[in-house]
Amino acid sequence: MISEKMYVLGSKQSCIREIFEFGLKRKQQVGEENVFDYSLGNPSIPTHKQVDNTITALIQTKNSLMLHGYTPAGGDKRAREAIAEDLNERYGMKLNADNLLLTCGAAAAVISSMKAIAVKDSEVIVIAPYFPEYTMYAESSGMKLVTVPADTKAFQIRFDELEKRINSHTQAVIVNSPNNPSGAVYSRETIYRLGKLLERKGMEYGHAIYIIADEPYRELVYDGTEVTFIPKLYANTIVCYSYSKSMSLPGERIGYVCVTDEAEDSRELLLAISGAARSMGHVCAPSTMQQMLTHCANLRPDVEAYDRNRRTLYDALAEYGYRCVMPKGAFYLFVEAPGGNAKEFAARAMRKDLLVVPGNEFGCPGHFRLSTCVSHDMIKRSLPIFRELAEEA
């Protein structure tokens, strides 16, 4: 017999992946240059040279036991120390290796964190628009996913709607800033207000309500925008980070969980997260990437190319009559669908080999997402199609 629950999760493919795979087939049929694929958030800026050089040097040492062998479940201590040192320098923290757990990217960090705090009848709150995989993470963790409706004017938190959804079963609120898909960034004042609300509600219900800070886009910001390190303002925060976007390493699956000593039951919480990862068979994060981080944890991405793409596409779409909030971070535009039906718009676009992702699975069905981590040339060549679609609406 087969688990019906797991079958449903496995057979329901991500809309993003479906569109991406359609694009791969179309490229074979009509030529790569004739397909304009804005579906997948796959970084397009080159991996930092220091990362490549470090990996090359590690391989050339010919110490395969060190490079490819198991590490402790929580991660190599030197890598965790390097990350802690970087966070301390950037944010004025007092972290050490014991505050960190290395994971197979942010996805593993988030789902392990959710499983670690999942108790009977527990709920986790997401703020629309949100990364669609949160739904699967919640379902597989045994938690109920509760959605706060989107603020489509600015994609900030609707605190009135959030407060109505917090109850005694609420275990956490997921904060994804910079946000996928909107590119919105929550200000320091917003995070402070959120922390105060959760602190008050936690006291009312007699247990901590955590912020799960999903931060793979932390370094991808524009126009001098600041991304607040949330534990500085709210101790009961579980930081989930990935180097996939900042280092252009999405396929290498390396990230971490960070919990400060000030968090409630911090040691027990990290052990529970480690236990959750273990329960899913995550023996350890990729060891070669851990070794790399001992030398490269302090690197920052050059976002100039992403910024150029952001401005070019935003300016052109605005000229054609599309409505979109200018993103302050990440590498996406979240655009209002002409006519209001994003699925219908995405289908029309697909017939012209322009691939966009409708916002339905992001909890915001009137919008579609464009991934701007693509070639600048592709953006320029696709603009006439965007104009055609706007004129047809």
C-alpha positions in Angstrom: 0.0 0.0 0.0 1.0 3.6 -0.6 0.6 6.6 1.7 -2.3 8.6 0.2 -0.9 11.8 1.8 2.6 11.4 0.4 1.1 10.4 -3.0 -0.9 13.6 -3.1 2.2 15.7 -2.2 4.3 13.9 -4.8 1.8 14.0 -7.6 0.9 17.7 -7.2 3.8 19.4 -9.0 4.7 23.0 -8.4 3.2 25.4 -10.9 6.6 27.0 -11.2 8.3 23.8 -12.1 5.5 22.8 -14.6 6.0 26.0 -16.5 9.8 25.7 -16.4 9.7 22.2 -17.7 7.2 23.3 -20.5 9.8 25.9 -21.4 12.6 23.3 -21.7 10.5 21.3 -24.2 9.6 24.4 -26.2 13.2 25.4 -26.4 14.0 22.1 -28.0 11.1 22.6 -30.5 11.5 26.2 -31.5 15.0 27.2 -30.3 16.1 28.6 -27.0 16.3 32.2 -28.3 12.5 32.0 -29.1 11.3 31.2 -25.6 11.1 33.9 -23.0 11.2 32.1 -19.7 10.5 34.1 -16.5 9.4 31.1 -14.5 12.3 29.9 -12.2 14.3 31.9 -9.6 17.6 30.4 -10.8 20.4 33.0 -10.2 22.0 34.2 -13.4 25.0 36.1 -12.1 28.1 34.0 -11.9 29.2 32.3 -8.8 31.8 34.5 -6.9 35.3 33.7 -8.1 36.5 33.2 -4.6 33.9 30.4 -4.1 35.1 28.6 -7.3 38.7 29.1 -6.4 38.2 27.9 -2.9 36.4 24.7 -4.1 39.2 24.1 -6.6 41.9 24.5 -3.9 40.0 22.2 -1.6 39.8 19.5 -4.4 43.5 19.9 -5.2 44.5 19.2 -1.6 43.4 15.6 -2.4 42.2 15.1 1.1 39.0 13.3 0.0 38.2 12.2 3.5 37.9 15.8 4.7 36.2 17.0 1.5 33.6 14.3 1.0 33.3 12.6 4.4 30.6 13.0 7.0 30.5 16.0 9.2 28.8 16.3 12.6 25.0 16.4 12.1 25.0 20.1 13.1 27.8 21.0 10.7 31.5 21.5 10.7 32.4 23.7 13.7 34.8 25.9 11.7 32.1 26.7 9.1 29.7 27.6 11.9 32.3 29.7 13.6 32.9 31.6 10.3 29.2 32.2 9.8 28.8 33.4 13.4 31.7 35.8 13.0 30.2 37.2 9.9 26.8 37.7 11.5 28.4 39.3 14.6 30.4 41.7 12.5 27.4 42.7 10.3 24.7 43.0 12.9 26.4 43.5 16.3 25.4 40.0 17.6 27.1 37.7 20.1 26.7 34.4 18.3 28.9 31.4 18.4 29.0 28.0 16.6 26.5 26.5 19.0 23.8 29.0 17.8 23.9 27.5 14.3 22.9 24.3 12.5 24.0 23.8 8.9 21.2 22.6 6.6 20.6 21.5 3.0 19.5 25.0 2.0 16.7 27.2 3.4 14.0 24.8 2.4 15.4 22.1 4.8 15.9 24.8 7.4 12.3 26.0 7.2 10.6 22.6 7.2 12.9 21.3 10.0 11.9 24.4 12.0 8.2 23.8 11.4 8.5 20.1 12.4 10.4 21.1 15.5 7.6 23.2 16.8 4.6 21.2 15.5 2.5 20.1 18.4 -1.2 18.9 18.5 -3.5 21.2 16.5 -0.7 23.7 15.9 -0.9 26.4 13.3 1.6 28.5 11.3 0.7 31.8 9.7 1.9 33.0 6.3 1.4 36.5 4.8 0.3 36.5 1.2 1.9 36.6 -1.2 4.0 33.7 0.0 6.3 31.0 -1.4 4.0 28.1 -2.5 6.1 25.4 -1.0 5.1 26.6 2.5 1.8 24.8 2.0 3.6 21.5 1.5 6.0 22.1 4.4 3.0 22.7 6.7 1.1 19.7 5.5 4.0 17.3 5.9 4.7 18.8 9.4 1.2 18.2 10.5 0.5 22.0 10.9 -2.4 24.0 9.7 -1.4 26.8 7.3 -3.3 30.0 8.0 -3.1 32.8 5.4 -3.1 36.6 6.0 -4.6 38.3 2.9 -2.3 40.3 0.8 -1.9 44.1 1.0 -1.8 44.5 -2.8 -1.0 48.2 -2.6 2.4 47.8 -0.9 2.7 44.1 0.0 3.3 44.9 3.7 1.7 43.2 6.7 -2.0 43.8 7.3 -1.7 43.8 11.1 -5.5 43.9 11.6 -5.9 40.7 9.6 -2.8 39.1 11.2 -4.0 39.7 14.8 -7.4 38.2 14.0 -5.7 35.0 13.0 -3.4 34.5 16.0 -4.9 32.1 18.6 -3.8 29.6 21.2 -2.7 27.1 18.5 -0.4 29.6 16.7 3.2 28.4 16.9 4.8 30.7 14.4 4.6 33.4 11.7 6.7 33.0 8.6 8.4 36.2 7.6 10.0 36.2 4.1 11.7 39.5 3.6 12.9 40.3 0.9 9.8 38.6 -0.3 9.3 35.9 -3.0 7.3 36.9 -5.1 6.7 40.6 -4.5 10.3 41.8 -3.7 8.9 43.7 -0.8 11.1 44.4 2.3 9.7 44.9 5.8 11.1 47.9 7.5 12.6 47.9 11.0 9.5 49.6 12.3 7.3 46.8 10.8 9.5 44.1 12.4 9.4 45.8 15.7 5.6 46.1 15.6 5.3 42.4 14.7 7.6 41.4 17.5 5.6 43.4 20.0 2.3 41.8 18.8 3.7 38.3 19.0 5.2 39.0 22.4 1.8 40.2 23.7 0.0 37.2 22.2 2.6 34.8 23.5 2.0 36.1 27.0 -1.8 35.9 26.5 -1.6 32.2 25.4 1.2 31.1 27.7 3.8 30.0 25.0 6.2 31.5 22.6 5.1 32.4 19.1 8.1 32.2 16.9 9.0 34.1 13.8 10.4 31.8 11.2 12.6 34.2 9.2 13.0 32.7 5.7 15.9 34.8 4.3 17.5 33.4 1.1 17.3 36.9 -0.5 18.7 38.9 2.5 21.6 40.4 0.5 19.7 41.0 -2.7 18.4 44.6 -2.1 18.4 47.8 -4.0 18.3 51.6 -3.5 20.1 51.4 -0.2 17.3 49.3 1.4 18.0 47.9 4.9 17.1 44.3 5.8 16.7 44.0 9.5 18.3 41.1 11.3 15.1 40.0 13.1 16.6 38.5 16.2 17.9 41.9 17.2 14.3 43.0 17.7 12.5 39.8 18.6 14.4 37.0 20.4 12.0 34.2 19.6 13.2 34.1 16.0 14.4 31.1 14.0 16.5 32.4 11.1 16.5 30.2 8.0 19.2 31.2 5.5 20.5 29.8 2.2 23.6 30.7 0.1 21.7 29.7 -3.0 20.8 33.2 -4.1 23.6 35.3 -2.6 26.4 33.0 -3.9 24.5 31.6 -7.0 24.7 28.1 -5.6 21.1 26.9 -5.7 22.0 23.3 -6.6 24.6 22.8 -3.9 22.0 23.0 -1.0 23.8 24.8 1.7 22.3 27.0 4.4 21.7 27.3 8.1 19.4 27.7 11.0 20.3 30.3 13.6 18.7 30.6 17.1 20.1 33.1 19.6 20.7 32.3 23.3 18.0 34.8 24.1 15.2 32.8 22.4 12.9 30.8 24.7 14.3 27.3 25.3 17.0 28.0 22.7 19.1 24.9 23.2 16.1 22.6 23.2 14.7 24.4 20.2 17.9 23.8 18.2 18.0 20.2 19.3 14.4 19.7 18.1 15.3 21.3 14.8 18.3 18.9 14.5 16.0 16.0 15.4 13.5 17.1 12.8 16.2 17.2 10.1 17.4 13.8 11.3 13.9 12.4 11.0 13.9 13.3 7.3 17.2 11.6 6.7 19.3 14.7 6.6 22.6 13.2 7.9 24.5 16.4 7.3 24.7 19.3 4.9 27.0 18.8 1.8 30.5 18.6 3.3 32.4 20.3 0.4 30.1 23.4 0.7 30.7 23.4 4.5 34.4 23.5 3.9 34.0 26.3 1.3 32.1 28.4 3.9 35.0 28.4 6.3 36.7 30.7 3.7 33.8 32.4 2.0 31.0 33.1 4.6 31.6 36.9 4.4 31.1 37.3 0.6 28.4 39.5 -0.8 26.8 39.4 -4.2 27.1 42.0 -6.9 23.5 42.9 -7.6 24.1 45.4 -10.4 22.9 43.0 -13.1 19.7 42.2 -11.2 19.1 45.9 -10.5 19.5 46.7 -14.2 17.0 44.0 -15.1 14.6 45.1 -12.4 14.6 48.7 -13.7 14.4 47.8 -17.4 11.5 45.5 -17.0 9.6 47.7 -14.5 9.9 50.8 -16.6 8.8 49.1 -19.8 5.8 47.4 -18.1 4.7 50.7 -16.5 4.9 52.3 -19.9 2.7 49.6 -21.4 0.1 50.1 -18.7 0.8 47.3 -16.3 0.6 47.9 -12.6 3.4 46.7 -10.3 4.9 47.7 -6.9 8.6 48.5 -7.5 10.5 45.7 -5.7 13.1 46.7 -3.1 14.7 43.2 -3.0 15.0 39.7 -4.3 14.8 39.2 -8.1 11.1 39.2 -9.0 8.4 41.5 -10.2 4.8 40.7 -9.1 2.5 42.3 -11.6 -1.2 42.8 -11.7 -2.7 40.7 -14.4 -4.6 42.7 -17.1 -8.2 41.8 -16.7 -7.6 40.4 -13.2 -7.3 36.7 -14.1 -3.6 35.7 -13.8 -4.1 32.1 -15.0 -5.9 33.3 -18.2 -3.1 35.9 -18.8 -0.4 33.3 -18.2 -2.1 31.0 -20.7 -2.3 33.8 -23.4 1.4 34.6 -22.7 2.4 30.9 -23.0 0.8 30.8 -26.5 3.4 33.4 -27.4 6.2 31.5 -25.7 6.4 34.0 -22.9 6.4 32.1 -19.6 5.1 33.8 -16.5 3.8 32.3 -13.2 0.3 33.1 -12.1 0.0 34.2 -8.5 -2.8 31.8 -7.5 -0.4 29.4 -5.6 1.2 32.4 -4.0 -2.1 33.3 -2.4 -2.6 36.3 -4.7 -4.5 35.2 -7.8 -4.8 38.6 -9.5 -1.0 38.9 -10.1 1.7 37.0 -12.0 5.4 36.6 -11.1 8.3 37.4 -13.3 11.8 36.2 -12.3 14.2 38.9 -13.3 17.4 36.8 -12.8 17.5 36.3 -16.6 19.7 37.7 -19.3 19.2 41.3 -20.1 19.0 40.5 -23.8 16.1 38.2 -23.2 14.2 40.9 -21.4 14.7 43.3 -24.3 13.6 40.8 -26.9 10.5 39.9 -24.8 9.2 43.4 -24.4 7.2 43.5 -27.7 5.2 40.5 -26.5 4.4 42.2 -23.2 3.2 45.2 -25.2 1.0 42.9 -27.4 -0.6 41.3 -24.4 -1.4 44.6 -22.8 -3.0 45.9 -26.0 -5.1 42.7 -26.3 -6.4 43.0 -22.8 
